[in-house]
Amino acid sequence: MFVVAERFLSKVIEGHGKFSVSTDGGTWYPKACQFLKLKHYLHSTFEKSLIARTI
């Protein structure tokens, strides 16, 4: 999954430039972000709950 995440993030960077990534704890994102030199943030349980309610 790391390769898939890295490719996806690389395509987004090509179109929009570098950015920071916020995730819900998927284990492959931190490694992909580290490889691409992106800042990675994890959503807290509270934030995940708010996002789920909003959606």
N, C-alpha and C positions, 0 to 999 in steps of 0.2 A: 504494500500500500504506500510505502514511502515514495516509490518512483511515481506513482499516480498523483500523489499530492504535490510532489516537486514539479511535475510537468504542468499540472493545473495552475499552480502558483506562478510558474515561469510564464505561461501564456497571459495571465492577468497582468504581470509586470510589463510584458511587451506592450500591452494595450493601454495601461494606465500608470505605469511607473511604480516605484517602490512604495510600500505601505506597511502598516502593522497588521498582524493577523490575530483575531480573537476567536477562540474555539471553545468547545464544550469538553475537551479532554481527550479527543482522538489521539492515540499514541503516535501516529505517524506525522502529525503536524509539527511538533517541536523540532524533530530532526530535519524535516524539509525546510522549515524556517531558518534553522541554524545553517544549513547548507547554502541557502540563498541570502544569508545575512539580513534576515527580516526580524523585527521584534515580534515576539509571540506572547499573547496574554491568554490566560484561562478565565472563562466565566465562572463565577462562584455559583453555588447551588441556588442561591437567592436570585441571581441574575438570570440563570437558566429558567427558573420558574416564571419570572416576569416576562421573558421573551416568549415562552410557551403560551402564557395567558394572552399575550398581545396577538399572537398568530392565531 
